[in-house]
Amino acid sequence: MSASSSPRPPRRRLGVEQRREQLIAVALEFFAKQAPEEVSIDEIAAAAGASRPLVYHYFPGKQGLYEEAIRRAGEQLAALFEEPREGPLSERLHRVMGRYLGFVESHGPGFSALLRGGSASSTPDTGAVIDRVRQAAMDQVIAHLELPGPSVRVRLAVRAWIANAETTAIAWLADQDGLQPRPDRLTRQELQLRLVQEFVVMLLVSLSYEPELLPAFRSFFAQERPEGPTGLLVRRLTGLLADPALAAEALRLATPDPAPGA
């Protein structure tokens, strides 16, 4: 039974803040499952056991309610990146990505519409919410790196990884659309692991340009475990290089051509 066809719950008297919080919570449920332009004030009012005039008493209109709901969702999403700085880094980020993808999956249409900027209800205010989420995520990830002063390259790598997680999650959601799911679609667990391993690769690329980061990265790898995301990645890469032809090509690329006339 859809939310719009559910029996209207009995109305009950709530305090001002209780009613406002209830309306935001109900609106979040709708915006999580449908693009905002597909949701009506009447549907939200009915699901909350309230009248249409009562909703307008608390909010100037659907847009105002949508923006407040998005702010609340943004706070929830930013909080998902909070993780105790204990244990191997890749395992911490693996837990973060598990929560992130769980949120994405349960807020599919609303998440996609907001990040694509394609919703008719998107405004500078809703865009600012996403910017704050991205900044909070970046601050959390950089804090986990525990570098004394993250360089421009490191900060750029972290920002690029967060953007990659967003676009990848949107593409992953799109693969769920339709009556027949794609047989080659990644599971949430596969995507969770892949995103973390891509972050490890991006760190290695940063290290290749900034060898002064080597002591910090030695500490990072020393904490990793063979069964963790980084250990699994190293085994996969080692397995690839066990192929003689691929190993020979890798060695060729690692050997600079002699200078002319040498």
N, C-alpha and C positions, 0 to 999 in steps of 0.2 A: 504494500500500500504506500503510495507516495505521501510526502509531507503535506502536500496541498489537499489531499483527500482524507487525511487522518481526522478522527473525531475531534471536535473543538474541546480543549480541556476546560474544566470549570474555572470561572474567574475567581480570583481571590485577592483580597486587599494586601498590598505590599507597600513597604516604605518607599520613599522617593528613590533612594540609591538601590534598593533591592529591585525595584521595577526596572530601573535603567539598566542595571547589570543583566537582568533577565532578558530584556529586549536585545541587548548586544549579543548575549549567548545564543539566542534563537536565530538572530540574523547571521551569526557566524556559521551556524549549521547549514543554513540555506546557501550562503555565498561559498561554502566549501564544496557544495555539490552542483551548483549552477553558476553560470556567468551572471554578474550582478544585474545586467539588463533583462535577464529572464525571471527575476524575482520581483514580486509586487509587495507593497506595504500591506495589502489585505492578507496575503499569505503569512507574512510575519506576525501580524496582529492575531490571526486565527490560531497559529501555532503557539503563541504566547498566552492565549486566553485573554486577550485584550481587545479593545476597540481601535478602529482606525484613528479616531480623534485623539485617543490616549497616546498612540505612537507619535503623532504630530505634536503632542504636548511636550514630549521629551526630546524630540529631534525635529529639525526644520523640514525634513523630508527624507526620502530614501537615500539620497546622496550623502547626507550628514550621517545617517545610520551606517551606511556602507563604509565611510571613512573612519568612523569610530571602531567598527568591527575590524577593519584592516589594521588599524593601530594596535588593537588587542592581539590580532594574529601575528603581527610583526614582533610584539613583545614575546609571544610564545616561541616564535621561530628563533629569535636571537638567543633566548635562554637555552635552546637545544645545543648550542655550541659551547656551553659551560661544562667543563669536565675537570675533575681533580688532576693536577699535574703530578701524577704518580704512575710508574710503570712505563713500558715501552711506548714511544710516541705513536707509532703506527697503530697500536692497539687502542690508544686513547681516541685517535681520529676515526678508527673503525667503529667505535661506539657512537661517536658524534654523527657519523654518516648513517648509522642505523636509525637513529632518532630522526635525522633530517629526512631520509627517504620515507620513513613511516608518516611523517607530517605531510610530505608532498603527496603521498598516495591517498591519504584521507582527505586532503583539501584540493584534489585534482583540478577541476575546472577553474576554481577561484585562483589557485596558485598560477596556473598557466596564463589566464587572462591578465593577471596583474603583472607578471614578469615580462610578458610579451608587449605590454603597453597597448594591447589591442582592444581593451575593454572601453566601451563608451563611457564608463564611469570613472576611468582613470583620470587623475588630476595631479597637479604638482604636489599636493599634500600626500596622496597615496604613493607617488614616486619617491617622496622624501622618506616615507616609512621603509621602503625597500632599501634606499641608500643607507639608512641607519642600521638595518639588519646586516647589510654587507659589511659596513664598517665594524659592527660588533663582532661579526664572524672573523674578520681579518685580525682584529685586536686579540681575540682569543687564540687563534692559530699562531700568531707571532709570539704571544706569551708562552705558548707551549714549546717553541723552539729555544727559548731561554738564551738568546743571543744578546750580548752586551749592547749592541747598537745595530739593529738590522739594516743592511745596506739597501740602496734603491733596488738593486737586482732581486734581493730576497723578498722585499715587499711587493715588487711587481709579480714575482712568481706566486706568492700567496694570493694576491688579488686575481691573477689569471686562473688559479686553481678554483677559487670560489665561483668565478664566472663560468668556468667549465662545468662545475657541479650543477649550477642552475640550468644551463642549456642542455646538458646531458639528461637531467631529470625531466625537463619538458619533453625532450625527444622520447624518453622512456615512457612517459605518460601517454604520448601520442600512439605508441605501439599497442596500448591497451584498448584504444578506441575500436569500435566495430564489433560485430557479433562474433567473429572468429579471431581469437588472439593469434599473433604471429608465432609460428612454432619455434623460431630462432630467437625469440625475445629473451633478454636477460632476466633472470630472477632478481628480486630485490637484493638477495644475499650476494649474488654475483656482481651486481652493480656497486654495492657497498664496498666490496673488496677491491674492485677495479679502480674506483675513485681514490681510495687510499694509496694504492700502488702507484697511480699516476702522480700523486703528490710526492712520493718518495723519488720518482724519476725526476721531477721538476727540481727537487732539492739537489740531486746529483748534478744536474745541468748548472745550477747556480754555483755549486762547489767547483766545477770545472773552470769557471771564470774567476772565482775568488778563492784561490788556494789558502788564503789566510784563515778561511773558515774551517780548515781541516781539523784542528783540535776539537772544536765544538761538534763536528760531524762524527769524529771518532767516538765521542761520548754517546752520541745518538745511536750509532750502530752497536756499541757495546751493550746497550740495554735491550736490543731487539732479540727476539727468540725465534728459533727455527720454525716453530709452528705459527708464528705471527704473520701478518701481511707482508712485512719486509722479507722475512725468511722464505716465504712461499715465492715471492718475486725473484729473489736471488736464485732459488732452485730452478725456476722456469728459465731464467736467462742463461744459467749454467748449462741447462739441458740443450738450449738452442746452440750454444757455442760448442757443444760436443759433436755437432755435425761438422765433418772435416772441411767440406766445401765452404760452409758459412764461416768457419773459424779462419780459413785461409783468406777469405775476402776481408774479414775484420782486421786481420794482421796486415794485409795490403793497405787498407785505409789508414791504419795507425802508423805506417812507415812513410815519412815524408819523401817526396821525390828529390833526388839529388839536385843541387843547384847547377844551373847551366855552366859548363866548363869545369865542373869539379872532377 
